[in-house]
């Protein structure tokens, strides 16, 4: 049963480069679900948590930065899988720091069990937390953690 006294939250789910290819891209690493299926699961989980999830994907760093900038005043938090930009983009890190919205970083695979270059995240130091290695559950756990955090502040 939903608690009718809670105000609905607005959460931005931001997906970085190559995540549009989920379901066909290296399913042994990233799973067989498509991005559309992951977004649907996020919407369903958000409904249970009284949070509206708005999803966006781009392969372009500048578009992701602009979307983070636009999140200020529109969303209460950000759930982000920056893909390869996790390991390379100071611009995304700075955008998240600039808008100062609670952000949870998620990854389908365990980035610390992969290539050495994937072990460093520019986003982790400006995120409230990071969840990786649980496939689609990383997204759902990240959303739950973000909503719980937002409800506690």
N, CA, C and O of each residue as an XYZ file, in Angstrom:
612
protein
N       0.839     -1.173      0.000
C       0.000      0.000      0.000
C       0.886      1.239      0.000
O       1.883      1.300      0.719
N       0.516      2.220     -0.808
C       1.280      3.450     -0.893
C       0.876      4.401      0.223
O      -0.290      4.472      0.611
N       1.850      5.119      0.724
C       1.603      6.131      1.737
C       1.171      7.401      1.021
O       1.980      8.039      0.347
N      -0.094      7.774      1.160
C      -0.621      8.902      0.401
C      -0.104     10.249      0.895
O      -0.354     11.267      0.250
N       0.611     10.287      2.021
C       1.125     11.551      2.527
C       2.448     11.931      1.881
O       2.884     13.074      2.021
N       3.094     11.021      1.187
C       4.371     11.328      0.548
C       4.148     12.120     -0.732
O       3.268     11.807     -1.534
N       4.954     13.136     -0.899
C       4.922     13.899     -2.145
C       5.687     13.111     -3.210
O       6.749     12.559     -2.920
N       5.171     13.050     -4.422
C       5.908     12.339     -5.471
C       7.228     13.048     -5.784
O       7.308     14.276     -5.814
N       8.235     12.250     -6.009
C       9.553     12.756     -6.388
C       9.725     12.646     -7.896
O       9.103     11.801     -8.539
N      10.565     13.495     -8.449
C      10.938     13.414     -9.863
C      12.413     13.052     -9.934
O      13.264     13.751     -9.384
N      12.702     11.954    -10.616
C      14.057     11.429    -10.724
C      14.450     11.376    -12.193
O      13.684     10.903    -13.032
N      15.643     11.863    -12.498
C      16.199     11.749    -13.838
C      17.085     10.514    -13.900
O      18.050     10.403    -13.144
N      16.764      9.588    -14.794
C      17.612      8.429    -15.061
C      18.373      8.721    -16.344
O      17.789      8.811    -17.424
N      19.670      8.866    -16.209
C      20.512      9.288    -17.323
C      21.404      8.127    -17.750
O      22.128      7.550    -16.938
N      21.342      7.795    -19.040
C      22.088      6.684    -19.601
C      23.089      7.221    -20.617
O      22.726      7.991    -21.506
N      24.340      6.819    -20.485
C      25.404      7.310    -21.343
C      25.607      6.503    -22.612
O      24.724      5.764    -23.047
N      26.801      6.661    -23.203
C      27.072      6.096    -24.528
C      26.982      4.579    -24.581
O      27.353      3.869    -23.647
N      26.479      4.122    -25.702
C      26.360      2.713    -26.070
C      25.283      1.963    -25.310
O      25.030      0.794    -25.603
N      24.643      2.599    -24.345
C      23.585      1.912    -23.607
C      22.326      1.746    -24.446
O      21.458      0.941    -24.107
N      22.217      2.497    -25.534
C      21.128      2.296    -26.484
C      21.236      0.937    -27.176
O      20.270      0.475    -27.783
N      22.395      0.301    -27.088
C      22.600     -1.008    -27.723
C      22.392     -2.180    -26.768
O      22.650     -3.329    -27.127
N      21.925     -1.890    -25.547
C      21.697     -2.989    -24.596
C      20.733     -3.997    -25.199
O      19.817     -3.644    -25.941
N      20.961     -5.263    -24.861
C      20.170     -6.348    -25.412
C      20.870     -7.020    -26.574
O      20.656     -8.204    -26.836
N      21.713     -6.262    -27.276
C      22.487     -6.842    -28.378
C      23.984     -6.690    -28.142
O      24.778     -7.431    -28.721
N      24.377     -5.744    -27.304
C      25.799     -5.460    -27.063
C      26.327     -6.340    -25.941
O      25.891     -6.211    -24.797
N      27.239     -7.214    -26.245
C      27.928     -8.042    -25.265
C      27.006     -8.507    -24.129
O      27.206     -8.136    -22.973
N      25.992     -9.323    -24.466
C      25.029     -9.735    -23.435
C      25.660    -10.503    -22.273
O      25.095    -10.530    -21.180
N      26.805    -11.118    -22.487
C      27.496    -11.798    -21.397
C      27.980    -10.841    -20.324
O      28.147    -11.233    -19.169
N      28.207     -9.593    -20.695
C      28.642     -8.562    -19.745
C      27.468     -7.714    -19.288
O      27.321     -7.449    -18.095
N      26.625     -7.282    -20.230
C      25.597     -6.285    -19.941
C      24.183     -6.843    -19.836
O      23.252     -6.096    -19.535
N      24.002     -8.140    -20.076
C      22.677     -8.741    -19.974
C      21.907     -8.657    -21.278
O      22.371     -8.084    -22.264
N      20.724     -9.238    -21.259
C      19.917     -9.342    -22.475
C      18.762     -8.342    -22.528
O      18.070     -8.260    -23.544
N      18.543     -7.589    -21.464
C      17.468     -6.608    -21.478
C      17.850     -5.396    -22.325
O      19.010     -4.986    -22.359
N      16.864     -4.838    -23.001
C      17.082     -3.619    -23.769
C      16.975     -2.411    -22.833
O      16.488     -2.526    -21.708
N      17.430     -1.268    -23.306
C      17.304     -0.045    -22.518
C      15.832      0.289    -22.286
O      15.468      0.756    -21.206
N      14.992      0.059    -23.274
C      13.551      0.315    -23.107
C      12.983     -0.553    -21.980
O      12.153     -0.089    -21.199
N      13.425     -1.801    -21.897
C      12.955     -2.682    -20.821
C      13.453     -2.204    -19.460
O      12.711     -2.243    -18.478
N      14.699     -1.757    -19.399
C      15.240     -1.222    -18.143
C      14.468      0.028    -17.740
O      14.125      0.189    -16.568
N      14.194      0.903    -18.681
C      13.432      2.114    -18.375
C      12.031      1.779    -17.869
O      11.525      2.434    -16.958
N      11.406      0.763    -18.456
C      10.073      0.339    -18.007
C      10.136     -0.173    -16.573
O       9.267      0.144    -15.760
N      11.168     -0.969    -16.259
C      11.335     -1.471    -14.892
C      11.578     -0.324    -13.910
O      11.079     -0.352    -12.785
N      12.338      0.676    -14.329
C      12.565      1.845    -13.479
C      11.261      2.603    -13.233
O      11.003      3.041    -12.112
N      10.454      2.758    -14.252
C       9.164      3.431    -14.087
C       8.276      2.661    -13.119
O       7.628      3.258    -12.260
N       8.242      1.331    -13.256
C       7.428      0.502    -12.367
C       7.913      0.602    -10.919
O       7.111      0.740     -9.995
N       9.230      0.531    -10.733
C       9.793      0.644     -9.382
C       9.542      2.041     -8.831
O       9.223      2.200     -7.653
N       9.683      3.040     -9.673
C       9.396      4.401     -9.252
C       7.958      4.560     -8.782
O       7.701      5.222     -7.776
N       7.026      3.961     -9.499
C       5.619      4.031     -9.106
C       5.436      3.479     -7.699
O       4.741      4.079     -6.879
N       6.057      2.339     -7.420
C       5.968      1.728     -6.081
C       6.532      2.655     -5.013
O       6.051      2.682     -3.880
N       7.565      3.420     -5.390
C       8.256      4.305     -4.442
C       7.681      5.722     -4.435
O       8.217      6.603     -3.763
N       6.600      5.947     -5.175
C       6.002      7.268     -5.358
C       7.022      8.258     -5.924
O       7.190      9.371     -5.425
N       7.686      7.811     -6.971
C       8.654      8.649     -7.677
C       8.412      8.485     -9.174
O       8.226      7.369     -9.661
N       8.414      9.575     -9.883
C       8.283      9.548    -11.338
C       9.688      9.561    -11.921
O      10.484     10.456    -11.636
N       9.983      8.560    -12.740
C      11.305      8.435    -13.338
C      11.237      8.877    -14.796
O      10.425      8.384    -15.579
N      12.109      9.818    -15.138
C      12.219     10.328    -16.502
C      13.566      9.873    -17.042
O      14.609     10.222    -16.489
N      13.549      9.099    -18.116
C      14.782      8.512    -18.644
C      15.247      9.238    -19.899
O      14.445      9.715    -20.702
N      16.563      9.305    -20.042
C      17.171      9.918    -21.215
C      18.498      9.238    -21.491
O      19.243      8.941    -20.556
N      18.809      8.987    -22.748
C      20.069      8.376    -23.157
C      20.687      9.215    -24.248
O      19.994      9.730    -25.125
N      22.015      9.350    -24.185
C      22.738     10.003    -25.276
C      24.140      9.414    -25.380
O      24.743      9.009    -24.386
N      24.631      9.380    -26.596
C      26.013      8.982    -26.850
C      26.942     10.192    -26.849
O      28.147     10.049    -27.059
N      26.389     11.384    -26.613
C      27.146     12.627    -26.742
C      27.342     13.294    -25.382
O      26.376     13.588    -24.677
N      28.572     13.522    -25.034
C      28.918     14.077    -23.724
C      28.242     15.424    -23.469
O      27.707     15.651    -22.383
N      28.260     16.309    -24.447
C      27.672     17.626    -24.274
C      26.173     17.575    -24.010
O      25.656     18.354    -23.209
N      25.482     16.673    -24.671
C      24.042     16.519    -24.438
C      23.797     16.039    -23.012
O      22.867     16.501    -22.351
N      24.624     15.116    -22.537
C      24.494     14.646    -21.155
C      24.748     15.784    -20.169
O      24.021     15.929    -19.186
N      25.775     16.590    -20.429
C      26.074     17.742    -19.572
C      24.890     18.714    -19.577
O      24.458     19.166    -18.517
N      24.368     19.035    -20.756
C      23.222     19.942    -20.849
C      22.010     19.385    -20.095
O      21.280     20.139    -19.450
N      21.798     18.084    -20.174
C      20.669     17.460    -19.484
C      20.844     17.554    -17.971
O      19.879     17.805    -17.250
N      22.056     17.357    -17.491
C      22.327     17.507    -16.049
C      22.076     18.951    -15.631
O      21.459     19.191    -14.593
N      22.541     19.912    -16.415
C      22.289     21.322    -16.101
C      20.785     21.592    -16.028
O      20.315     22.290    -15.129
N      20.045     21.038    -16.972
C      18.598     21.240    -17.019
C      17.848     20.543    -15.902
O      16.678     20.837    -15.659
N      18.513     19.618    -15.217
C      17.867     18.892    -14.119
C      17.648     19.770    -12.898
O      16.747     19.513    -12.099
N      18.464     20.799    -12.752
C      18.360     21.678    -11.579
C      16.991     22.349    -11.569
O      16.601     22.992    -12.544
N      16.275     22.200    -10.476
C      14.947     22.787    -10.343
C      13.829     21.965    -10.959
O      12.653     22.276    -10.768
N      14.181     20.921    -11.694
C      13.177     20.072    -12.340
C      13.086     18.700    -11.685
O      12.007     18.109    -11.622
N      14.215     18.191    -11.197
C      14.267     16.872    -10.577
C      14.863     16.994     -9.178
O      15.609     17.928     -8.884
N      14.522     16.039     -8.327
C      15.099     16.021     -6.983
C      16.383     15.200     -6.911
O      17.176     15.373     -5.986
N      16.595     14.313     -7.875
C      17.788     13.477     -7.867
C      18.078     12.906     -9.236
O      17.242     12.936    -10.139
N      19.299     12.381     -9.369
C      19.758     11.807    -10.635
C      20.275     10.398    -10.390
O      21.047     10.155     -9.462
N      19.841      9.485    -11.227
C      20.371      8.127    -11.296
C      21.138      8.063    -12.606
O      20.558      8.288    -13.669
N      22.441      7.759    -12.553
C      23.248      7.843    -13.766
C      24.100      6.610    -13.993
O      24.799      6.136    -13.098
N      24.022      6.106    -15.212
C      24.994      5.156    -15.733
C      25.665      5.896    -16.880
O      25.137      5.954    -17.990
N      26.819      6.454    -16.603
C      27.512      7.270    -17.604
C      28.292      6.421    -18.598
O      28.983      6.964    -19.460
N      28.194      5.090    -18.492
C      28.934      4.236    -19.407
C      30.416      4.569    -19.363
O      30.972      4.819    -18.293
N      31.047      4.574    -20.514
C      32.491      4.832    -20.594
C      32.867      6.228    -20.120
O      34.010      6.455    -19.724
N      31.916      7.177    -20.155
C      32.222      8.518    -19.651
C      32.504      8.525    -18.151
O      33.097      9.473    -17.637
N      32.090      7.487    -17.457
C      32.413      7.342    -16.035
C      33.910      7.505    -15.810
O      34.343      8.130    -14.842
N      34.689      6.935    -16.715
C      36.138      6.813    -16.551
C      36.918      7.923    -17.253
O      38.144      7.984    -17.151
N      36.204      8.802    -17.968
C      36.917      9.795    -18.779
C      36.424     11.229    -18.628
O      37.151     12.166    -18.961
N      35.210     11.417    -18.137
C      34.584     12.735    -18.263
C      34.622     13.576    -16.987
O      33.841     13.381    -16.056
N      35.547     14.503    -16.988
C      35.568     15.521    -15.936
C      34.363     16.441    -16.121
O      33.834     16.970    -15.143
N      33.928     16.636    -17.357
C      32.787     17.506    -17.640
C      31.512     16.989    -16.973
O      30.760     17.777    -16.400
N      31.258     15.691    -17.038
C      30.079     15.136    -16.364
C      30.214     15.281    -14.857
O      29.253     15.634    -14.174
N      31.395     15.009    -14.344
C      31.654     15.155    -12.909
C      31.374     16.580    -12.465
O      30.709     16.798    -11.452
N      31.878     17.551    -13.218
C      31.698     18.954    -12.865
C      30.234     19.377    -12.976
O      29.765     20.180    -12.169
N      29.513     18.854    -13.955
C      28.091     19.187    -14.106
C      27.290     18.683    -12.911
O      26.427     19.390    -12.390
N      27.582     17.456    -12.478
C      26.886     16.896    -11.311
C      27.204     17.720    -10.068
O      26.314     18.027     -9.275
N      28.461     18.072     -9.905
C      28.850     18.899     -8.753
C      28.175     20.263     -8.824
O      27.766     20.798     -7.794
N      28.050     20.834    -10.016
C      27.489     22.179    -10.174
C      26.014     22.234     -9.802
O      25.576     23.177     -9.142
N      25.240     21.229    -10.221
C      23.800     21.267     -9.922
C      23.513     20.812     -8.493
O      22.453     21.105     -7.940
N      24.469     20.092     -7.902
C      24.379     19.679     -6.497
C      23.081     18.938     -6.180
O      22.474     19.160     -5.132
N      22.659     18.060     -7.087
C      21.510     17.194     -6.842
C      22.022     15.839     -6.373
O      23.010     15.341     -6.913
N      21.377     15.232     -5.384
C      21.796     13.888     -4.985
C      21.813     12.963     -6.198
O      20.833     12.858     -6.936
N      22.943     12.301     -6.382
C      23.158     11.461     -7.553
C      23.666     10.100     -7.123
O      24.541      9.995     -6.264
N      23.112      9.056     -7.725
C      23.589      7.696     -7.521
C      24.120      7.190     -8.854
O      23.437      7.254     -9.876
N      25.347      6.689     -8.824
C      26.000      6.115     -9.998
C      25.719      4.620    -10.031
O      25.868      3.935     -9.019
N      25.314      4.114    -11.189
C      25.050      2.684    -11.335
C      25.761      2.132    -12.566
O      26.021      2.842    -13.538
N      26.065      0.842    -12.487
C      26.655      0.109    -13.611
C      26.096     -1.302    -13.627
O      25.935     -1.920    -12.574
N      25.802     -1.809    -14.799
C      25.310     -3.173    -14.942
C      26.375     -4.190    -14.535
O      26.081     -5.163    -13.841
N      27.608     -3.958    -14.971
C      28.710     -4.874    -14.665
C      29.496     -4.340    -13.471
O      29.397     -3.164    -13.120
N      30.261     -5.206    -12.867
C      31.138     -4.793    -11.766
C      32.390     -4.190    -12.388
O      33.273     -4.911    -12.852
N      32.458     -2.865    -12.394
C      33.567     -2.183    -13.066
C      34.913     -2.495    -12.424
O      35.955     -2.302    -13.050
N      34.904     -2.970    -11.193
C      36.162     -3.269    -10.496
C      36.675     -4.683    -10.788
O      37.760     -5.052    -10.340
N      35.912     -5.463    -11.526
C      36.350     -6.791    -11.954
C      36.663     -6.807    -13.442
O      36.825     -7.871    -14.041
N      36.745     -5.628    -14.029
C      36.980     -5.507    -15.463
C      38.343     -4.889    -15.718
O      39.210     -4.926    -14.844
N      38.542     -4.332    -16.881
C      39.826     -3.749    -17.255
C      40.220     -2.663    -16.263
O      39.369     -1.977    -15.696
N      41.528     -2.523    -16.066
C      42.036     -1.555    -15.089
C      41.513     -0.141    -15.315
O      41.224      0.568    -14.350
N      41.387      0.283    -16.572
C      40.949      1.655    -16.831
C      39.531      1.905    -16.337
O      39.146      3.057    -16.135
N      38.743      0.845    -16.139
C      37.368      1.003    -15.657
C      37.290      1.117    -14.131
O      36.211      1.355    -13.588
N      38.401      0.952    -13.448
C      38.393      0.974    -11.983
C      38.285      2.380    -11.413
O      37.994      2.539    -10.227
N      38.510      3.395    -12.225
C      38.420      4.777    -11.740
C      37.132      5.427    -12.244
O      36.799      5.351    -13.427
N      36.424      6.061    -11.326
C      35.219      6.804    -11.676
C      35.401      8.261    -11.307
O      35.713      8.589    -10.162
N      35.200      9.139    -12.290
C      35.194     10.569    -12.004
C      33.899     10.977    -11.295
O      33.855     12.008    -10.624
N      32.856     10.175    -11.443
C      31.548     10.520    -10.886
C      31.425     10.141     -9.417
O      30.771     10.850     -8.652
N      32.039      9.043     -9.011
C      31.879      8.545     -7.636
C      32.137      9.603     -6.568
O      31.382      9.658     -5.598
N      33.165     10.447     -6.693
C      33.406     11.433     -5.629
C      32.306     12.492     -5.469
O      32.227     13.139     -4.425
N      31.465     12.675     -6.482
C      30.389     13.660     -6.363
C      29.012     13.004     -6.268
O      27.989     13.690     -6.264
N      28.992     11.684     -6.191
C      27.743     10.936     -6.030
C      27.553     10.582     -4.554
O      28.516     10.512     -3.789
N      26.297     10.362     -4.170
C      26.047      9.921     -2.790
C      26.328      8.435     -2.634
O      26.491      7.946     -1.516
N      26.387      7.713     -3.754
C      26.694      6.295     -3.711
C      26.854      5.720     -5.102
O      26.554      6.366     -6.106
N      27.340      4.474     -5.135
C      27.596      3.775     -6.394
C      27.191      2.321     -6.215
O      27.514      1.702     -5.201
N      26.483      1.776     -7.200
C      26.089      0.373     -7.190
C      26.476     -0.222     -8.532
O      26.096      0.299     -9.580
N      27.237     -1.317     -8.501
C      27.653     -1.941     -9.754
C      27.684     -3.446     -9.611
O      27.849     -3.984     -8.516
N      27.521     -4.117    -10.742
C      27.727     -5.552    -10.794
C      26.495     -6.410    -10.651
O      26.609     -7.636    -10.644
N      25.321     -5.821    -10.537
C      24.110     -6.603    -10.311
C      23.156     -6.574    -11.501
O      21.963     -6.836    -11.347
N      23.671     -6.261    -12.674
C      22.814     -6.201    -13.849
C      21.739     -5.147    -13.671
O      21.994     -4.077    -13.118
N      20.532     -5.451    -14.143
C      19.437     -4.485    -14.034
C      19.127     -4.156    -12.578
O      18.617     -3.073    -12.289
N      19.424     -5.066    -11.661
C      19.191     -4.779    -10.242
C      20.019     -3.592     -9.759
O      19.626     -2.917     -8.808
N      21.155     -3.327    -10.396
C      21.945     -2.145    -10.031
C      21.106     -0.884    -10.190
O      21.147      0.005     -9.340
N      20.345     -0.808    -11.279
C      19.480      0.346    -11.502
C      18.382      0.420    -10.446
O      18.138      1.482     -9.874
N      17.724     -0.704    -10.188
C      16.599     -0.708     -9.252
C      17.064     -0.432     -7.827
O      16.413      0.307     -7.088
N      18.194     -1.029     -7.443
C      18.758     -0.749     -6.115
C      19.198      0.704     -6.007
O      19.019      1.338     -4.967
N      19.770      1.226     -7.079
C      20.180      2.625     -7.092
C      18.993      3.562     -6.937
O      19.070      4.551     -6.207
N      17.894      3.255     -7.621
C      16.689      4.069     -7.508
C      16.136      4.007     -6.089
O      15.759      5.031     -5.519
N      16.090      2.811     -5.524
C      15.602      2.663     -4.145
C      16.461      3.468     -3.177
O      15.939      4.166     -2.307
N      17.767      3.369     -3.329
C      18.676      4.091     -2.435
C      18.506      5.595     -2.597
O      18.490      6.325     -1.605
N      18.379      6.066     -3.832
C      18.217      7.494     -4.078
C      16.916      8.009     -3.467
O      16.912      9.046     -2.804
N      15.823      7.301     -3.682
C      14.548      7.722     -3.123
C      14.597      7.702     -1.594
O      14.122      8.635     -0.946
N      15.165      6.650     -1.018
C      15.294      6.601      0.447
C      16.113      7.770      0.966
O      15.761      8.372      1.980
N      17.196      8.096      0.284
C      18.006      9.238      0.680
C      17.200     10.536      0.611
O      17.213     11.331      1.551
N      16.505     10.745     -0.497
C      15.723     11.975     -0.673
C      14.611     12.091      0.359
O      14.295     13.195      0.805
N      14.021     10.984      0.738
C      12.942     11.002      1.730
C      13.485     11.274      3.141
O      12.744     11.683      4.035
N      14.783     11.041      3.320
C      15.364     11.204      4.665
C      15.965     12.587      4.899
O      16.342     12.914      6.024
N      16.057     13.408      3.837
C      16.661     14.743      4.031
C      15.591     15.817      4.159
O      15.914     16.993      4.326
